[in-house]
Amino acid sequence: MTAIFINPQLVVQKNDKFTTGIVYMPITLAYAISNFKKASIKTKLIDLYGRNPTKCSKENNHLIFGEKIEDIDENEFENVDCIFINANQVGNHISILNIIKFLKNRFKEIPISILENSQAVTAYSLSKIKDEFLKLGCDFILIGDLESVTVKLYRNLNNFEYLKTLNGIITRSFCNDKIDFVSDLNDLPFPAWEDFHLENYWKLGYSHGPLSNKKYLPMLSSRGCPYPCNFCVVPKTNERKWRSRSPENVVKELEYFKDKLGVTEFHFEDLNPTVNDKRTKELCNLLIEKNLKISWKMVAGTKVESIKDLETVRLLKKSGCNYISISPESGSKDLMKEINKPFNYEHAIMIIKEMKKNKIFSQACFVIGYPGEKKIDLKKTKNMIFNLTKIGIDEIAIFIITPVPGSKIYENFEGFETLSNLTFSPIWRNDYKSLNRIRLQMYSIFLITKFIFHPIRVFKQALNFFNKSFNTKMEMVPYKVLKLKSFENNAKK
C-alpha cells in the first residue's frame, strides 16, 4: 500500500502579479515524504504546481497555475490507503478546497489528511479554520511538525483510541491541537527533493528569494520564532518556540545536495535563522573551513538585532552569504508596541552599513494598514525608508496587513470572500485604495532616494534584470510578472 502526497496549484491574484504568485518550494512536504521513506513506507507525490507550472486556468479573480486534480490519471490512486494534501500557503486555499472536493467525490473510501505548513508567514493555522475542512469530509488535520505525527497516523488509521493520544491531530470527534515538536531536528532525513520536478521549478527563472543561478534549493536550518508579533501566524503555529539544527548537520545537507544535484545556491527559508549568534558564527566558520564554494541567502527575513556584531556580518560574507532580509515593519515606535515587536533602529543602521561594506545585498520589509495606525506612524515609516535607503539598503518590500488565520488580528477584519484573498494586496479592505497609494508613495521615496545617493547601484540592478541574474527581489519581480502574463496569454489562445 501507498501514502500519496499532493501539493496544490499556485493561486495568483489576477490584478496583482507583483505581490502574489510567489513560488515557495514545498520544503515541509519534502521533509514529511523523506520521513516516510525512512520508515520504509511507500510514497507517491503529485505536485500539481511542479508538474506544469506554466499551465494557467482562471477562477473568478484568480489565475491558477499547475495541473488540475481532475486531469490526474486515476491509476495514480490505485493501492493508496491515505491521501495527504499540503496546505502550503493561505493564498492557495481555493486550489486546496478544489482538490478536497474532487477527491471526496471520486475516492470516498480513501481517508484524506490536510497538512499544515508551520514554517512560513504566508501559511495559515489549520486549527483556526478546521471546520471548513471537516465539513468537506476531510478525515484528519495535522498541525505543527509533521514528520512524526504523519507516520503514526498512517500506521494507525483505524485505531482511533490510539490517535486520540497523539498531539497535532484534529478530527470531527476530537481536537488535539497541541503541537508534538520534533525533539532533535538533526535526526531528520534531508528533504526528499529527488521526488519533485526540480527542473520545472528551475526553468521558471524566479523563486521566492533572488535567483542568481539556474539551480537552487530552499533550506530550513531552524524552525519557529520566539517573537510574539500580533499580525503573524507563526506564534500560533510554533508556540513561540525556536529550535535549530547543528551547524555540522546544516553543512552536511549543503554538501549532500551540491554533490547529488549540483546545486550551489541555497535559499534559507528559516523564519528567524540568526536567533543564536554563537550558532551563526559556528556555521559560518564551518562553511569557511569546508570551502564549499556555494552561495546562500536569508530570503524569508531575520531579526536584525540577532546579528550581534560586525564580526558576524564579515563571517556571513566570507562563508558565502550574499543576501539578507530584515523586517523593521514600521518607523513608529508607538505602532511597534501595538504590533508587539521591538526593533533597534541604531543597531539596524550599524548592521546595514556593514552589509553594504561587505557586499551583502539587503532587504527591509515594512507593513502598513495595521489596526489603529495613524498618519504620524506612516510619516515615520516614510522617514525610516528614506534613511535606510540613504545608508545603503538595497531594496524594500511593503505589505498591506492582511488577517492570516491564527494571527492575533484575524478576528479584527471582515469582508473577504475566500481565504485566498488574504494576500499582501487585500483589495477587499475598504481602505485598500488609500493604503495602496501610500505604498506607491513609499516605493517612490525609496527609488528616488536610491537614484540620488546610489545611482550606480540602480544602473547595475537594471542590468541584472536584463541579464536574468538577480541580486535582489526587486530586480526579479518584474521578470516574474512578465512570465506570468505570458503564461496567462498562452492560456487564452
N, C-alpha and C positions, 0 to 999 in steps of 0.2 A: 504493500500500500504506500501511498504518497501524500506528502503535505505540499499543497500548492500555494505559492505566494503571488499576489497581484499588486503591482504598482500602478496607480491611476494615471490618467491623461493629465496634461498640463492645461490649466484654465487661465485664459488671458482676458482681461477687461478690454473690450473692443476699442473703447475710446482712450485707453491709456496703456500703450505698449511700453512706456518708459519705466514705470514702477511695478507693473505686473509682467508675468511671463518670465520671471527669473528661474533659471534652471538650477535646482538643487539636486545633486545626485543622491539617491536614497540610501544613505550610509547606515541608518539604524536598521533598515530592512536587510542590507547586506550582512550586518552583524548577526541578525536573527537567523538567516539562512546558514551562515557558517557554523553557528552553534548546533543547528540540526544535523549538519554533516558530521560534526564532531561526535554527536550522539548516534551516528550511523543510521540516521533516518533519511529515507529517500525524499528528495525535494524536487520541485519544478518551479521555475519562475516565469511569470507572464508580466513583463514590464511593458505596459501599454504605451507609455510615452517613449521609452527607449527603443522599442521595435520600429517605430516610424515617427520620429519627432517632427518631421516636416509635413505630415498629413494633417490637414486642417478641416474642421467642421464648425458649425455655428449652432448656438443655443441661446436665444434671446439676445442679450447684450454681451455675450461671451464668445470668444474663439476658443475652440478646444483642440489641442494638438496631441496626436498619437492615434494608435489603433482603437477602434471601438470594441468594447467587450463582445458585442453581437457578432463581430467578424472573426472572432477566435474559433478555430476548429474545435468542435465538440469532443473530438477524440483526445484532446489535451486534458480533459476532465475525467478520463477513464481511470479507474482504480484509485481515485482520490478520496480520502476519508476526512479531510478538513481543508477548508479554504481560508487563508489569511489575507486580508486586504489592508494595505498600508495607507492609513490616513495621514499622509505626509505633511500637507500644508492646508491651512484653512481655506485658502483660495481655490483649492481643487475639490471642494466639498461636493459640488454638483456632479462631478465625474464619479466620485466615490459612491454617491447615492444611486447613480445610474447603474453602476456595477452591482450593487447590492440587489436592486430591484430585478435586474435581469437574471442574476444567479438564483435568487429565491423562487423566481417563476420557472426557471428551466431545470434547476437541480435541487429540488425541495429536500431531498434526503441528505444532502451534504451539509454539515454544520459550517457556519460562517463566523469567523473571528475578525474583529476590527483591531488594528494595531495602532497605538498612539505613538507619535513621534515626539519624544520628550526633549530632544536636543536641538530645537530650533525656535526662535522667537516668532516665526511666521506660522508655527503649528498651533494646535488648539488642544485644550484639556477635554478629553473624551468623557470624563466623568461628569462634566458640566452639561453635556448635551446627550447623555446616554439614552434618554427616552426616544429621541428621533431615530437612532439606530435600532433600538429594541423593537419599536413599533413596526419597522420594516421587516422584522423577522430575524435580525442578527441574533446569533446564539450566545456569543461571548464578546466582551470588550476587554482588551488587555492594555494596561497602562504602565508607565514607568519604564524601568529596564526590562527589555523583552526577552533576553536570552534564556533565562531560567524558566519563567512562567509559561512561555510558549511551548517548550518541550514537555513540561509537566502536564500542561493541558492536553497536548496531543496524545500523550501516553495514558491519559485517564479521562477520555472524552465521555465515557458512560458512568464514571464514578463521581457522582455529584457530591456525595458526602466528603470525599477527599478534596474535591475542588473548593468546597466551602471553607477549607482550612488555609487556602493559599491567598496571599496578598496579591493585589494587582489584577483581580478578575471581577468583572461585573456581568451579571446575567439578569434575566427577568425575575428570578427568585431570590437572588442575593447580590449584595454590592460590597465587595471588599476593595475599597479604593485607597487603601494604604499601600504604598509602594514597597516592593521587595527589591532593594538595591543589590546589585552585584557586589559581592564582598571584596573582590580583588580584580580590578579591570585588567591586570596583567595576565590573568588566567584565560581571558577570552581569545579564541582564534581570530585571526585577522579577517576583515570583511571579505565575503565571497564575491569579489568583483569579477572573477572568471565566469560567473553565470550571467553577467549583464552585457548588453550590447554597447560596449565601451566605444567602439569605432563610431557608432551613430552619435553618441554624445560629443566625441572629439571633432567630428566633421562639422558640427554647428559653428565652431569658431568663437563661441561665447559661453560663459558659465556664470556662476554667482560671483566669484572673485575675478579680478582682471586676469585675462588669459594671455600669457606670453608665448607659450609653446603649444603645439598641437595636443600632446598627451599630458593629461593631468589627472590627479585623483584627490578627493577630499580626505581629510584626516580628522579623527577625534582623539586628541591626546589627553583629554579630560572630559568630564561630564558635569553638568549642573553649574550653578552660580549662587554665591552666598548672599547676593543683594536683593532687597525687597521692593524693587520698582513697581509702582502701582499699575502702570499701563502694560506690564509684561506678563506673559503666561508662565514664564519659567519658574517663579516662586511656587506656583501650584504644581507643575509637572515634575519638579525636582525637590520640593520641600526645603528649598534653600540649602541644599547640600552640594558641596563641591568635592569631587573626587578625581584623582589623577592617576595616570599610568606613569610608570617609572621612565626616566629618560632612556634607559637601556632598551626597554620594551618598544618605545616610540621609534628609536633609531633602527631597531631590528625590523620593524614594519617598513620603514622607508627603504632600507636595503633590500627587503624582500620584493617589493613591487618595482623597484628600479631594475633588479636582476630579472624578475619574471616577466614584466610587461614593458620594460624600457621607459618607465615614467621618471622624469626628472623634475617635474613641477608638482608641488603638493599644496593644497589649499586647506589650511587648518580651520575647520568649522566649529571649533570649541565655542561654547557660549561665553567663556571667560578663561582663556588659556594661560594667563600670566599671574594667577592669584598667588602662587607661591614663587617668589622671586628667586629663592635658592634653587628650586627645581628648574626654573627658566635658565639660570646660568649654567646649571649642570647639563641641561640638554644642549645648549649652545656649545659648551666646551667639548662635549662628546662628538657633536657633528663636526667641529673643527678638527678634532683628533682623527676622526674617521676619514675626513676629506672626501665626502661622498660626491661632491660636485652636483648638488641639487639646488633648486631654489624653493623657498617656502614662504607662504603668506598667511597672515592672520586676517581672514576675509570677513568673519562674522562679527568682529568687534571685540575689544577688550577694555578693561578698566584701566585707564592710563596711569592712575596712581599706583597700580600694582607693578608697573615698570619702575622699579625703585630708584634707579640712578643712571648716570650717563654710561657707566661701565656696562650695564645690561644692554643698552642700545648698541654699543660698539660690538658686543659679543653677538647680538642678534644679526647684525650686518655681516660680521665675519663668518657666521655659521650658514649664511645663505638666505636669511630673511630679507625680503626686499619690499614688503608691503604690510602696513599695519593700520587697521581701522579702529578708531576710538569713538566714544559716544558722549560728548558733552551734554547733549539733549536740549539744554536751554541756557541762555545767558543770564537768566534771572535766578538769583539765589532763593528768592521767595517761592518761585514756582518749583524749583528743585526740591524744596522742603515738602511741597504738596505732592510731588511725584514720589518722594521718599528715596531720593538718590543724591548722595553728596558728590561734589565734583571740586577738585582742587585746581583752580584755573592757573595759578602760578606754576604748579608742578607740570601741568599740561604744556605750558609755553616752553619750559625747560626741555621737556622730552621731545616736543615737535622740532625745536631748533636743532637738537642733536640728531634727530632722524634726518632732517634736511641736510645736515653736515655730512652724514654717513650715507646719503643717497638711498634712504629707505622711504618709499612713497607712502603718503599718509592720507587718511580719510577721517573727517569729522562728521558724525551723524547728529541731526537735530530733529526734535519733534515739535509740532505746533498743533494748536487746537485742543490742548488738554483742558478738561473742565475747570472753569474759573480763571483761565489765562486772560490777562489784561493787556491793554495796548502798551503799557510800560514794559511788560515782560517781553513782548515781541520786539520792542525797540532795543532792549538789552541783548536779545539774541542776534539782532542785526549788527549791533556793535561788536559782539563776540566774533561773528563771521568775518567782519572786516579785519579785526585784529589778528585772528588766526591765519587768515589768508595773507596778510601783510608779512607775518613772520615765516610763512612758508608751507602752510597746509596745502596739499596737492589737490584735494577735491573735497566736496561736501555732499551730503545727502540729506534731504529734508522730507520727513514723513509726516503726513497728517494723521493724527491719532485716530485709531480705529479700535473698537472694543473686542478684542480676541477672547473667546470663551475660556474662562479660567483666570483672566486678569481681574484685578480688584475693581476696575472701572467698567466691567462688562455690563452690569445692570444699569449704568448711568445713561445708556444710549438706547434708542429705538428708531425704527424707520427703514431698516434694511430688510429686503425680501428673502435673501438667502445668505448663508454664511460665506458663500463665495464672493459676496460684495464687501467683505471685511478686508479690504486692501488698504495700501498706503495712500490711495486716492479714493476715499469714500464719497462718491458722488451723491449718495443718498442723504448725507448730512445737510441740514438746512443752511448751514453756514459754509458749505463747501466752496462756493464761488469766491467768497471773500477770502477764505483761507488759501485757496489756490493762487489768488492774486498776490497775497503776501508771500507765498512760497516762491513765485516767479520773481518778486522783488528781491528776495534773499539770494536767489541764484544770480540775479543781475549784479548785486553787490559783490558777490564772490568773483564773477567773471571780470568785471571792470577793475576791481582791486588787483586781481592777479595779472591782468594785462598791463596795468600801470607799474606794478612792483616786480613782476616776474615775466616779462614779455617773451624771453627766450623759452621758458618752460611752456608757455601757451603754444608757441610755434612747434616745439617738439611733440606736444600732445596731439596737435593736428597731424603731424607726420605719422605718429603711431596709429592713428585711425586709418589712414590710407594704407599703411603697411600691415594692418591687421595683427599687430603685436602690441598688446595693451599693458601699460604700467598702472593705469587707474580704471575704475569702473566707468567714469565719465567719458573716457575715450571709447570704451567698449559698448556702452548702452546704445548710442546712435546706430552702430553696426547691427546690434541685436534687433532694433526696431525695423531697420531696412529688411533684414532677413525675415522677420515675422510678417511684414507686409507682403513680401514676395511669396511666402507660403500661403498667405490669405488669398492673394490674387490667383495663384495656381489653382486654388480650390474653386474659384468662380468659373474657371474655364471648362 
